[in-house]
């Protein structure tokens, strides 16, 4: 059964703002408070808001359990591959092989007080994105499995 | 001084909302009151200058845990005393 029209409209209005805020926390993880785990939890909250507001049949048609599982697997693979490439590059495990290279996330950090540059940090933003994908998939899978288990008339 | 007043108000709200979770007989009201408790806890952590923990507490405590309770409550049926259980 659906929740009331008020709850459904409120969830629809809130969801895009929650998504933007969550991806902001993930992408700025190396500059501002928060990081992969907090941002992934905020994004998962956006999906869970829809699962609470709408009925079982609508969620079953539109949100795929396999897609969320694949998201979690993609995050874990990205995390471990980033750590293993450092071995190929001749550094230690989890070595920062992108730092100072000048390309993606490779700008050297300027000295002194500055507002912070998004294109710094080397491998750290990539690890943040990987953890964000992992947490987003895992938490959504937990709630979605619970919703399917109690589907009798919920 | 103003920080002291805000912290006392927040901690009083924490105790009040925790008492309301115990007081309410309606399960949905108790779940919403628990969400308010988590929100006030994240505000208190923010006042103690730990915004990292505050974001995690607000999203997991006030968002995901309340959603788990609401999904579980939607699967139950309301039994009134007139039905004789």
gemmi code that builds the backbone of each chain (N, CA, C; Angstrom):
import gemmi

chains = {
    "A": [
        ("UNK", (0.857, -1.193, 0.000), (0.000, 0.000, 0.000), (0.886, 1.232, 0.000)),
        ("UNK", (0.458, 2.249, -0.728), (1.193, 3.513, -0.726), (0.987, 4.252, 0.582)),
        ("UNK", (1.967, 5.088, 0.923), (1.726, 6.030, 2.006), (0.835, 7.142, 1.468)),
        ("UNK", (0.550, 8.154, 2.312), (-0.375, 9.201, 1.872), (0.283, 10.070, 0.801)),
        ("UNK", (-0.545, 10.863, 0.123), (-0.056, 11.726, -0.951), (0.960, 12.736, -0.432)),
        ("UNK", (0.766, 13.200, 0.807), (1.696, 14.169, 1.418), (3.098, 13.570, 1.531)),
        ("UNK", (3.181, 12.314, 2.009), (4.488, 11.666, 2.176), (5.148, 11.446, 0.829)),
        ("UNK", (4.347, 11.005, -0.200), (4.932, 10.725, -1.504), (5.474, 11.993, -2.152)),
        ("UNK", (4.707, 13.110, -2.065), (5.178, 14.358, -2.658), (6.412, 14.876, -1.936)),
        ("UNK", (6.408, 14.759, -0.606), (7.574, 15.206, 0.152), (8.819, 14.422, -0.190)),
        ("UNK", (8.675, 13.097, -0.361), (9.829, 12.275, -0.734), (10.334, 12.649, -2.113)),
        ("UNK", (9.399, 12.915, -3.056), (9.808, 13.304, -4.401), (10.545, 14.619, -4.436)),
        ("UNK", (10.115, 15.571, -3.579), (10.793, 16.874, -3.557), (12.162, 16.755, -2.905)),
        ("UNK", (12.256, 15.954, -1.839), (13.507, 15.880, -1.070), (14.587, 15.082, -1.771)),
        ("UNK", (14.196, 14.102, -2.623), (15.189, 13.154, -3.127), (16.298, 13.790, -3.956)),
        ("UNK", (16.011, 14.691, -4.939), (17.129, 15.273, -5.693), (18.100, 16.062, -4.834)),
        ("UNK", (17.595, 16.792, -3.838), (18.503, 17.551, -2.966), (19.398, 16.618, -2.158)),
        ("UNK", (18.816, 15.490, -1.686), (19.627, 14.521, -0.941), (20.698, 13.915, -1.828)),
        ("UNK", (20.347, 13.622, -3.106), (21.337, 13.043, -4.014), (22.483, 14.018, -4.249)),
        ("UNK", (22.146, 15.306, -4.517), (23.192, 16.290, -4.780), (24.081, 16.463, -3.550)),
        ("UNK", (23.474, 16.517, -2.357), (24.248, 16.685, -1.128), (25.166, 15.486, -0.885)),
        ("UNK", (24.642, 14.271, -1.146), (25.458, 13.079, -0.936), (26.646, 13.023, -1.880)),
        ("UNK", (26.405, 13.310, -3.178), (27.528, 13.278, -4.115), (28.518, 14.406, -3.824)),
        ("UNK", (28.010, 15.548, -3.313), (28.929, 16.626, -2.903), (29.845, 16.168, -1.773)),
        ("UNK", (29.261, 15.467, -0.784), (30.095, 14.998, 0.343), (31.131, 13.997, -0.143)),
        ("UNK", (30.727, 13.102, -1.079), (31.680, 12.097, -1.575), (32.812, 12.774, -2.356)),
        ("UNK", (32.472, 13.698, -3.263), (33.494, 14.281, -4.135), (34.412, 15.231, -3.388)),
        ("UNK", (33.905, 15.928, -2.339), (34.742, 16.833, -1.564), (35.282, 16.156, -0.312)),
        ("UNK", (35.401, 14.815, -0.351), (35.796, 14.102, 0.856), (37.175, 14.466, 1.360)),
        ("UNK", (38.073, 14.884, 0.464), (39.434, 15.200, 0.904), (39.589, 16.669, 1.279)),
        ("UNK", (38.519, 17.472, 1.163), (38.612, 18.899, 1.505), (37.748, 19.281, 2.697)),
        ("UNK", (36.542, 18.738, 2.794), (35.572, 19.153, 3.809), (35.230, 17.957, 4.691)),
        ("UNK", (34.556, 18.190, 5.834), (34.124, 17.067, 6.673), (33.272, 16.082, 5.893)),
        ("UNK", (33.400, 14.823, 6.236), (32.687, 13.777, 5.518), (33.636, 13.023, 4.623)),
        ("UNK", (33.095, 12.119, 3.870), (33.917, 11.296, 3.000), (33.067, 10.242, 2.342)),
        ("UNK", (33.694, 9.133, 1.970), (32.973, 8.099, 1.255), (31.826, 7.508, 2.051)),
        ("UNK", (32.074, 7.172, 3.328), (31.039, 6.500, 4.116), (29.844, 7.415, 4.365)),
        ("UNK", (30.114, 8.670, 4.796), (29.007, 9.576, 5.111), (28.203, 9.916, 3.862)),
        ("UNK", (28.910, 10.193, 2.737), (28.202, 10.519, 1.508), (27.385, 9.355, 0.989)),
        ("UNK", (27.964, 8.135, 1.054), (27.220, 6.957, 0.621), (25.985, 6.727, 1.472)),
        ("UNK", (26.083, 6.992, 2.776), (24.921, 6.820, 3.648), (23.839, 7.835, 3.303)),
        ("UNK", (24.232, 9.083, 2.945), (23.230, 10.093, 2.579), (22.534, 9.704, 1.278)),
        ("UNK", (23.299, 9.181, 0.287), (22.681, 8.769, -0.978), (21.740, 7.588, -0.745)),
        ("UNK", (22.175, 6.628, 0.112), (21.309, 5.494, 0.414), (20.032, 5.961, 1.088)),
        ("UNK", (20.111, 7.029, 1.927), (18.914, 7.569, 2.558), (17.926, 8.083, 1.517)),
        ("UNK", (18.449, 8.666, 0.411), (17.564, 9.156, -0.643), (16.770, 8.009, -1.266)),
        ("UNK", (17.432, 6.858, -1.515), (16.721, 5.715, -2.087), (15.728, 5.121, -1.080)),
        ("UNK", (16.165, 5.053, 0.193), (15.315, 4.452, 1.216), (14.063, 5.292, 1.441)),
        ("UNK", (14.184, 6.613, 1.231), (13.024, 7.500, 1.349), (11.947, 7.087, 0.356)),
        ("UNK", (12.352, 6.768, -0.884), (11.381, 6.307, -1.880), (10.795, 4.967, -1.492)),
        ("UNK", (11.650, 4.059, -0.941), (11.143, 2.741, -0.570), (10.108, 2.835, 0.537)),
        ("UNK", (10.263, 3.830, 1.449), (9.279, 3.988, 2.514), (7.991, 4.562, 1.956)),
        ("UNK", (8.098, 5.490, 0.974), (6.919, 6.241, 0.557), (6.024, 5.445, -0.388)),
        ("UNK", (6.615, 4.557, -1.220), (5.812, 3.898, -2.257), (5.575, 2.436, -1.909)),
        ("UNK", (4.663, 1.817, -2.647), (4.255, 0.450, -2.325), (5.270, -0.555, -2.872)),
        ("UNK", (5.080, -1.819, -2.459), (6.026, -2.869, -2.818), (6.087, -3.086, -4.322)),
        ("UNK", (4.916, -3.057, -5.002), (4.895, -3.368, -6.438), (5.670, -2.320, -7.233)),
        ("UNK", (5.484, -1.038, -6.906), (6.159, 0.035, -7.654), (7.675, -0.058, -7.460)),
        ("UNK", (8.129, -0.343, -6.218), (9.562, -0.469, -5.962), (10.134, -1.666, -6.713)),
        ("UNK", (9.356, -2.774, -6.739), (9.815, -3.987, -7.414), (10.040, -3.739, -8.894)),
        ("UNK", (9.158, -2.898, -9.519), (9.320, -2.629, -10.946), (10.499, -1.715, -11.229)),
        ("UNK", (10.773, -0.738, -10.366), (11.679, 0.341, -10.737), (13.078, 0.223, -10.156)),
        ("UNK", (13.251, -0.420, -8.992), (14.576, -0.527, -8.386), (15.015, -1.983, -8.454)),
        ("UNK", (16.186, -2.211, -9.037), (16.653, -3.578, -9.252), (17.666, -3.963, -8.188)),
        ("UNK", (17.457, -5.142, -7.559), (18.384, -5.623, -6.547), (19.737, -5.938, -7.172)),
        ("UNK", (19.717, -6.478, -8.403), (20.971, -6.818, -9.076), (21.811, -5.572, -9.339)),
        ("UNK", (21.135, -4.466, -9.736), (21.870, -3.229, -10.014), (22.594, -2.723, -8.770)),
        ("UNK", (21.914, -2.804, -7.611), (22.550, -2.331, -6.382), (23.695, -3.242, -5.965)),
        ("UNK", (23.498, -4.583, -6.180), (24.593, -5.512, -5.882), (25.801, -5.217, -6.761)),
        ("UNK", (25.541, -4.944, -8.070), (26.650, -4.653, -8.976), (27.351, -3.350, -8.593)),
        ("UNK", (26.568, -2.360, -8.094), (27.182, -1.116, -7.633), (28.157, -1.374, -6.498)),
        ("UNK", (27.733, -2.239, -5.538), (28.606, -2.553, -4.413), (29.875, -3.251, -4.889)),
        ("UNK", (29.705, -4.214, -5.820), (30.871, -4.930, -6.339), (31.811, -3.991, -7.081)),
        ("UNK", (31.236, -3.062, -7.866), (32.059, -2.102, -8.602), (32.891, -1.244, -7.648)),
        ("UNK", (32.280, -0.794, -6.536), (33.015, 0.010, -5.564), (34.181, -0.752, -4.966)),
        ("UNK", (33.927, -2.034, -4.583), (35.006, -2.815, -3.975), (36.124, -3.080, -4.975)),
        ("UNK", (35.746, -3.392, -6.238), (36.772, -3.661, -7.256), (37.606, -2.414, -7.515)),
        ("UNK", (36.939, -1.242, -7.590), (37.671, 0.011, -7.824), (38.660, 0.280, -6.692)),
        ("UNK", (38.225, -0.014, -5.443), (39.077, 0.221, -4.278), (40.337, -0.640, -4.346)),
        ("UNK", (40.162, -1.943, -4.589), (41.326, -2.835, -4.534), (42.195, -2.661, -5.769)),
        ("UNK", (41.599, -2.310, -6.928), (42.407, -2.094, -8.123), (43.286, -0.855, -7.965)),
        ("UNK", (42.710, 0.207, -7.353), (43.513, 1.410, -7.112), (44.701, 1.111, -6.217)),
        ("UNK", (44.489, 0.221, -5.223), (45.596, -0.142, -4.342), (46.627, -1.002, -5.064)),
        ("UNK", (46.175, -1.868, -6.005), (47.104, -2.783, -6.659), (47.922, -2.094, -7.748)),
        ("UNK", (47.341, -1.048, -8.381), (48.085, -0.349, -9.436), (49.350, 0.282, -8.851)),
        ("UNK", (49.287, 0.679, -7.560), (50.462, 1.258, -6.915), (51.630, 0.273, -6.924)),
        ("UNK", (51.332, -1.037, -6.782), (52.400, -2.040, -6.836), (53.036, -2.060, -8.218)),
        ("UNK", (52.172, -1.944, -9.270), (52.700, -1.933, -10.636), (53.574, -0.707, -10.847)),
        ("UNK", (53.173, 0.433, -10.264), (53.922, 1.672, -10.452), (55.199, 1.712, -9.622)),
        ("UNK", (55.474, 0.669, -8.842), (56.707, 0.621, -8.094), (56.639, 1.215, -6.710)),
        ("UNK", (55.420, 1.517, -6.223), (55.271, 2.071, -4.876), (54.793, 0.957, -3.933)),
        ("UNK", (54.554, 1.331, -2.680), (54.026, 0.371, -1.719), (52.539, 0.146, -1.993)),
        ("UNK", (51.980, -0.898, -1.364), (50.538, -1.138, -1.433), (49.802, 0.097, -0.924)),
        ("UNK", (48.763, 0.570, -1.657), (48.035, 1.804, -1.363), (48.897, 3.051, -1.541)),
        ("UNK", (50.030, 2.932, -2.261), (50.832, 4.118, -2.513), (50.098, 5.111, -3.393)),
        ("UNK", (50.438, 6.389, -3.224), (49.702, 7.448, -3.917), (50.342, 7.703, -5.280)),
        ("UNK", (49.957, 6.903, -6.283), (50.638, 6.937, -7.577), (50.165, 8.080, -8.457)),
        ("UNK", (49.100, 8.824, -8.086), (48.625, 9.943, -8.906), (49.139, 11.284, -8.409)),
        ("UNK", (49.818, 11.291, -7.254), (50.132, 12.559, -6.592), (51.180, 13.327, -7.388)),
        ("UNK", (50.873, 14.589, -7.683), (51.837, 15.446, -8.348), (52.085, 15.137, -9.804)),
        ("UNK", (51.293, 14.221, -10.405), (51.513, 13.863, -11.800), (50.955, 14.926, -12.744)),
        ("UNK", (50.101, 15.806, -12.245), (49.586, 16.887, -13.063), (48.305, 16.566, -13.795)),
        ("UNK", (47.884, 15.301, -13.793), (46.668, 14.937, -14.517), (45.452, 14.959, -13.625)),
        ("UNK", (44.720, 13.829, -13.614), (43.512, 13.728, -12.795), (43.881, 13.742, -11.309)),
        ("UNK", (43.302, 14.691, -10.573), (43.553, 14.837, -9.128), (45.048, 14.992, -8.841)),
        ("UNK", (45.815, 15.519, -9.774), (47.264, 15.511, -9.613), (47.894, 16.863, -9.365)),
        ("UNK", (47.101, 17.926, -9.195), (47.696, 19.240, -8.977), (48.390, 19.280, -7.623)),
        ("UNK", (49.624, 19.783, -7.553), (50.271, 19.909, -6.243), (49.525, 20.907, -5.363)),
        ("UNK", (49.484, 20.614, -4.056), (48.760, 21.477, -3.119), (49.580, 22.731, -2.870)),
        ("UNK", (48.938, 23.910, -2.975), (49.648, 25.159, -2.731), (49.823, 25.375, -1.236)),
        ("UNK", (50.906, 26.086, -0.873), (51.216, 26.296, 0.537), (50.374, 27.431, 1.095)),
        ("UNK", (50.260, 27.498, 2.401), (49.575, 28.595, 3.065), (48.072, 28.373, 3.130)),
        ("UNK", (47.380, 29.431, 3.587), (45.927, 29.348, 3.728), (45.285, 29.530, 2.359)),
        ("UNK", (44.487, 28.546, 1.917), (43.793, 28.670, 0.635), (42.451, 27.963, 0.727)),
        ("UNK", (41.524, 28.330, -0.154), (40.170, 27.734, -0.059), (40.107, 26.277, -0.423)),
        ("UNK", (41.178, 25.701, -0.968), (41.142, 24.278, -1.306), (40.813, 24.062, -2.765)),
        ("UNK", (41.561, 23.182, -3.413), (41.356, 22.879, -4.829), (40.832, 21.456, -4.946)),
        ("UNK", (39.755, 21.287, -5.727), (39.149, 19.956, -5.854), (40.081, 18.992, -6.570)),
        ("UNK", (40.962, 19.519, -7.422), (41.793, 18.655, -8.278), (43.114, 18.292, -7.602)),
        ("UNK", (43.086, 18.036, -6.301), (44.286, 17.620, -5.582), (44.022, 16.281, -4.894)),
        ("UNK", (45.046, 15.770, -4.240), (44.837, 14.610, -3.380), (45.282, 13.300, -3.983)),
        ("UNK", (45.551, 13.255, -5.291), (46.023, 12.026, -5.890), (44.986, 10.931, -5.852)),
        ("UNK", (45.271, 9.868, -5.110), (44.436, 8.669, -5.150), (43.304, 8.746, -4.114)),
        ("UNK", (43.371, 9.732, -3.204), (42.401, 9.772, -2.109), (40.959, 10.000, -2.600)),
        ("UNK", (40.689, 10.960, -3.522), (39.309, 11.095, -4.011), (38.790, 9.853, -4.702)),
        ("UNK", (39.666, 9.101, -5.384), (39.213, 7.878, -6.048), (38.801, 6.838, -5.016)),
        ("UNK", (39.565, 6.730, -3.935), (39.192, 5.794, -2.865), (37.888, 6.237, -2.201)),
        ("UNK", (37.693, 7.571, -2.070), (36.443, 8.070, -1.497), (35.259, 7.688, -2.368)),
        ("UNK", (35.413, 7.840, -3.705), (34.321, 7.489, -4.611), (34.026, 6.001, -4.533)),
        ("UNK", (35.093, 5.176, -4.430), (34.891, 3.725, -4.344), (34.128, 3.362, -3.079)),
        ("UNK", (34.517, 3.959, -1.938), (33.815, 3.661, -0.681), (32.381, 4.166, -0.751)),
        ("UNK", (32.171, 5.317, -1.410), (30.811, 5.844, -1.550), (29.921, 4.895, -2.328)),
        ("UNK", (30.400, 4.358, -3.456), (29.627, 3.392, -4.242), (29.333, 2.140, -3.420)),
        ("UNK", (30.330, 1.675, -2.667), (30.172, 0.469, -1.868), (29.101, 0.642, -0.809)),
        ("UNK", (29.177, 1.752, -0.050), (28.218, 1.976, 1.040), (26.819, 2.202, 0.483)),
        ("UNK", (26.727, 2.944, -0.648), (25.423, 3.176, -1.281), (24.758, 1.863, -1.664)),
        ("UNK", (25.531, 0.957, -2.293), (24.951, -0.317, -2.699), (24.588, -1.183, -1.514)),
        ("UNK", (25.487, -1.269, -0.531), (25.272, -2.197, 0.583), (24.073, -1.800, 1.420)),
        ("UNK", (23.967, -0.497, 1.768), (22.857, -0.087, 2.636), (21.523, -0.195, 1.918)),
        ("UNK", (21.497, 0.131, 0.599), (20.247, -0.013, -0.139), (19.836, -1.472, -0.248)),
        ("UNK", (20.821, -2.377, -0.424), (20.497, -3.805, -0.509), (19.895, -4.296, 0.801)),
        ("UNK", (20.440, -3.822, 1.942), (19.907, -4.259, 3.236), (18.434, -3.874, 3.360)),
        ("UNK", (18.115, -2.588, 3.081), (16.737, -2.125, 3.271), (15.809, -2.760, 2.237)),
        ("UNK", (16.298, -2.930, 0.980), (15.448, -3.493, -0.071), (15.122, -4.947, 0.236)),
        ("UNK", (16.110, -5.716, 0.741), (15.850, -7.110, 1.108), (14.832, -7.198, 2.232)),
        ("UNK", (14.941, -6.245, 3.189), (13.973, -6.245, 4.286), (12.574, -5.917, 3.770)),
        ("UNK", (12.475, -4.957, 2.808), (11.173, -4.592, 2.249), (10.553, -5.769, 1.512)),
        ("UNK", (11.365, -6.554, 0.774), (10.835, -7.696, 0.048), (10.442, -8.823, 0.997)),
        ("UNK", (11.096, -8.875, 2.163), (10.780, -9.955, 3.104), (9.455, -9.720, 3.790)),
        ("UNK", (9.049, -8.465, 3.976), (7.799, -8.183, 4.694), (6.708, -7.799, 3.728)),
        ("UNK", (6.766, -8.286, 2.464), (5.939, -7.721, 1.397), (4.466, -8.058, 1.523)),
        ("UNK", (4.048, -8.836, 2.495), (2.686, -9.356, 2.553), (1.635, -8.345, 2.082)),
        ("UNK", (1.552, -7.199, 2.768), (0.739, -6.121, 2.199), (1.372, -4.780, 2.507)),
        ("UNK", (2.682, -4.766, 2.674), (3.363, -3.520, 3.012), (3.695, -2.750, 1.740)),
    ],
    "B": [
        ("UNK", (28.208, 31.715, 26.895), (26.928, 31.731, 27.621), (25.809, 31.203, 26.730)),
        ("UNK", (25.740, 31.755, 25.484), (24.669, 31.317, 24.576), (24.891, 29.868, 24.161)),
        ("UNK", (26.172, 29.456, 24.057), (26.456, 28.055, 23.739), (25.988, 27.141, 24.854)),
        ("UNK", (26.183, 27.582, 26.106), (25.738, 26.793, 27.263), (24.226, 26.591, 27.228)),
        ("UNK", (23.489, 27.692, 26.904), (22.023, 27.591, 26.866), (21.582, 26.613, 25.779)),
        ("UNK", (22.241, 26.703, 24.602), (21.855, 25.819, 23.494), (22.113, 24.367, 23.863)),
        ("UNK", (23.264, 24.105, 24.528), (23.573, 22.713, 24.891), (22.598, 22.180, 25.928)),
        ("UNK", (22.215, 23.040, 26.898), (21.259, 22.573, 27.907), (19.920, 22.265, 27.260)),
        ("UNK", (19.492, 23.140, 26.311), (18.223, 22.892, 25.616), (18.282, 21.593, 24.814)),
        ("UNK", (19.409, 21.367, 24.122), (19.527, 20.149, 23.310), (19.495, 18.902, 24.176)),
        ("UNK", (20.230, 18.944, 25.323), (20.251, 17.758, 26.190), (18.888, 17.532, 26.830)),
        ("UNK", (18.163, 18.628, 27.171), (16.810, 18.455, 27.694), (15.908, 17.821, 26.638)),
        ("UNK", (16.059, 18.257, 25.379), (15.270, 17.658, 24.304), (15.595, 16.193, 24.112)),
        ("UNK", (16.882, 15.831, 24.283), (17.269, 14.411, 24.183), (16.550, 13.575, 25.233)),
        ("UNK", (16.575, 14.065, 26.489), (15.931, 13.301, 27.559), (14.425, 13.230, 27.327)),
        ("UNK", (13.832, 14.366, 26.869), (12.385, 14.406, 26.640), (11.976, 13.439, 25.540)),
        ("UNK", (12.728, 13.444, 24.413), (12.338, 12.567, 23.296), (12.579, 11.107, 23.643)),
        ("UNK", (13.638, 10.823, 24.420), (13.854, 9.446, 24.853), (12.721, 8.979, 25.759)),
        ("UNK", (12.203, 9.897, 26.616), (11.055, 9.540, 27.440), (9.801, 9.324, 26.613)),
        ("UNK", (9.656, 10.118, 25.528), (8.464, 9.968, 24.694), (8.459, 8.629, 23.955)),
        ("UNK", (9.658, 8.114, 23.579), (9.721, 6.789, 22.949), (9.126, 5.739, 23.882)),
        ("UNK", (9.437, 5.874, 25.179), (8.891, 4.923, 26.151), (7.405, 5.166, 26.390)),
        ("UNK", (6.946, 6.434, 26.294), (5.591, 6.791, 26.705), (4.553, 6.415, 25.659)),
        ("UNK", (4.881, 6.609, 24.340), (3.877, 6.410, 23.292), (3.466, 4.949, 23.191)),
        ("UNK", (2.152, 4.694, 23.064), (1.664, 3.339, 22.823), (1.598, 3.037, 21.331)),
        ("UNK", (1.441, 4.106, 20.496), (1.393, 3.933, 19.044), (2.803, 3.725, 18.509)),
        ("UNK", (3.000, 2.651, 17.706), (4.357, 2.313, 17.278), (4.937, 3.354, 16.339)),
        ("UNK", (4.105, 3.927, 15.431), (4.617, 4.902, 14.471), (5.066, 6.173, 15.188)),
        ("UNK", (4.294, 6.597, 16.210), (4.696, 7.780, 16.987), (6.017, 7.548, 17.692)),
        ("UNK", (6.195, 6.327, 18.226), (7.452, 6.016, 18.912), (8.628, 6.036, 17.942)),
        ("UNK", (8.405, 5.527, 16.702), (9.497, 5.515, 15.717), (9.878, 6.937, 15.323)),
        ("UNK", (8.879, 7.811, 15.120), (9.175, 9.197, 14.763), (9.891, 9.905, 15.909)),
        ("UNK", (9.482, 9.591, 17.153), (10.141, 10.189, 18.309), (11.599, 9.732, 18.402)),
        ("UNK", (11.847, 8.476, 18.018), (13.237, 7.995, 17.982), (14.044, 8.737, 16.918)),
        ("UNK", (13.384, 9.073, 15.774), (14.065, 9.876, 14.757), (14.421, 11.251, 15.267)),
        ("UNK", (13.511, 11.865, 16.042), (13.798, 13.172, 16.640), (14.967, 13.067, 17.613)),
        ("UNK", (15.016, 11.956, 18.379), (16.136, 11.725, 19.294), (17.461, 11.682, 18.544)),
        ("UNK", (17.497, 10.952, 17.404), (18.739, 10.863, 16.630), (19.132, 12.222, 16.054)),
        ("UNK", (18.120, 12.994, 15.614), (18.412, 14.319, 15.060), (19.028, 15.223, 16.127)),
        ("UNK", (18.447, 15.219, 17.339), (18.993, 16.059, 18.412), (20.391, 15.596, 18.808)),
        ("UNK", (20.628, 14.273, 18.763), (21.966, 13.761, 19.087), (22.986, 14.251, 18.070)),
        ("UNK", (22.588, 14.276, 16.779), (23.525, 14.771, 15.771), (23.770, 16.262, 15.941)),
        ("UNK", (22.751, 17.041, 16.369), (22.955, 18.465, 16.639), (23.938, 18.659, 17.789)),
        ("UNK", (23.808, 17.810, 18.840), (24.705, 17.912, 19.990), (26.142, 17.597, 19.576)),
        ("UNK", (26.319, 16.568, 18.716), (27.657, 16.223, 18.241), (28.221, 17.366, 17.401)),
        ("UNK", (27.341, 18.039, 16.648), (27.791, 19.187, 15.845), (28.250, 20.332, 16.737)),
        ("UNK", (27.531, 20.569, 17.858), (27.954, 21.622, 18.775), (29.286, 21.294, 19.427)),
        ("UNK", (29.605, 20.002, 19.550), (30.896, 19.597, 20.106), (31.979, 19.575, 19.037)),
        ("UNK", (31.705, 20.180, 17.866), (32.680, 20.402, 16.801), (33.198, 19.114, 16.193)),
        ("UNK", (32.271, 18.171, 15.908), (32.631, 16.965, 15.173), (31.647, 16.804, 14.009)),
        ("UNK", (31.762, 17.645, 12.951), (30.767, 17.588, 11.864), (30.773, 16.260, 11.117)),
        ("UNK", (31.930, 15.570, 11.126), (32.032, 14.262, 10.493), (31.040, 13.274, 11.103)),
        ("UNK", (31.083, 13.180, 12.444), (30.194, 12.267, 13.153), (28.752, 12.722, 13.017)),
        ("UNK", (28.543, 14.059, 12.944), (27.176, 14.582, 12.856), (26.513, 14.160, 11.555)),
        ("UNK", (27.266, 14.179, 10.440), (26.681, 13.764, 9.163), (26.317, 12.292, 9.199)),
        ("UNK", (27.229, 11.455, 9.746), (26.951, 10.018, 9.818), (25.750, 9.740, 10.708)),
        ("UNK", (25.673, 10.435, 11.847), (24.562, 10.221, 12.774), (23.244, 10.672, 12.160)),
        ("UNK", (23.256, 11.812, 11.443), (22.011, 12.319, 10.865), (21.506, 11.401, 9.763)),
        ("UNK", (22.416, 10.867, 8.928), (21.939, 10.048, 7.819), (21.567, 8.644, 8.278)),
        ("UNK", (22.383, 8.038, 9.143), (22.101, 6.660, 9.556), (21.068, 6.629, 10.680)),
        ("UNK", (21.269, 7.461, 11.714), (20.354, 7.423, 12.853), (18.973, 7.936, 12.508)),
        ("UNK", (18.936, 9.145, 11.925), (17.625, 9.742, 11.660), (17.025, 9.247, 10.364)),
        ("UNK", (17.836, 8.784, 9.415), (17.297, 8.357, 8.129), (17.061, 6.863, 8.047)),
        ("UNK", (18.153, 6.096, 8.039), (18.044, 4.667, 7.733), (17.345, 3.893, 8.845)),
        ("UNK", (17.692, 4.192, 10.129), (17.103, 3.412, 11.219), (15.601, 3.659, 11.319)),
        ("UNK", (15.189, 4.942, 11.157), (13.764, 5.240, 11.190), (13.043, 4.554, 10.034)),
        ("UNK", (13.705, 4.490, 8.863), (13.086, 3.820, 7.707), (12.913, 2.335, 7.982)),
        ("UNK", (13.913, 1.704, 8.618), (13.795, 0.281, 8.961), (12.600, 0.057, 9.883)),
        ("UNK", (12.454, 0.929, 10.899), (11.331, 0.774, 11.831), (10.004, 0.969, 11.107)),
        ("UNK", (9.923, 1.977, 10.203), (8.651, 2.262, 9.536), (8.272, 1.117, 8.595)),
        ("UNK", (9.272, 0.542, 7.889), (8.980, -0.597, 7.017), (8.480, -1.779, 7.837)),
        ("UNK", (9.108, -2.002, 9.016), (8.658, -3.109, 9.863), (7.258, -2.856, 10.401)),
        ("UNK", (6.939, -1.580, 10.746), (5.616, -1.277, 11.297), (4.546, -1.425, 10.215)),
        ("UNK", (4.887, -1.109, 8.952), (3.912, -1.242, 7.873), (3.504, -2.700, 7.663)),
        ("UNK", (4.347, -3.649, 8.075), (4.015, -5.062, 7.902), (3.164, -5.602, 9.042)),
        ("UNK", (2.899, -4.800, 10.089), (2.099, -5.276, 11.217), (0.641, -4.865, 11.014)),
        ("UNK", (-0.226, -5.404, 11.856), (-1.636, -5.039, 11.815), (-2.031, -4.471, 13.161)),
        ("UNK", (-2.903, -3.458, 13.106), (-3.320, -2.809, 14.343), (-4.431, -3.633, 14.999)),
        ("UNK", (-4.236, -3.977, 16.269), (-5.241, -4.729, 17.025), (-5.750, -3.836, 18.136)),
        ("UNK", (-7.044, -3.560, 18.150), (-7.608, -2.758, 19.238), (-8.112, -3.679, 20.337)),
        ("UNK", (-8.367, -3.106, 21.514), (-8.763, -3.936, 22.644), (-10.171, -4.486, 22.471)),
        ("UNK", (-10.993, -3.793, 21.626), (-12.362, -4.266, 21.424), (-12.379, -5.583, 20.642)),
        ("UNK", (-11.315, -5.839, 19.850), (-11.265, -7.069, 19.076), (-10.962, -8.272, 19.966)),
        ("UNK", (-10.525, -8.044, 21.182), (-10.204, -9.148, 22.067), (-8.966, -9.910, 21.626)),
        ("UNK", (-8.085, -9.268, 20.947), (-6.825, -9.870, 20.482), (-7.072, -11.181, 19.757)),
    ],
}
model = gemmi.Model(1)
for chain_id, residues in chains.items():
    chain = gemmi.Chain(chain_id)
    for i, (resn, *xyz) in enumerate(residues, 1):
        res = gemmi.Residue()
        res.name, res.seqid = resn, gemmi.SeqId(i, " ")
        for name, pos in zip(("N", "CA", "C"), xyz):
            atom = gemmi.Atom()
            atom.name, atom.element = name, gemmi.Element(name[0])
            atom.pos, atom.b_iso = gemmi.Position(*pos), 0.0
            res.add_atom(atom)
        chain.add_residue(res)
    model.add_chain(chain)
structure = gemmi.Structure()
structure.add_model(model)
structure.setup_entities()
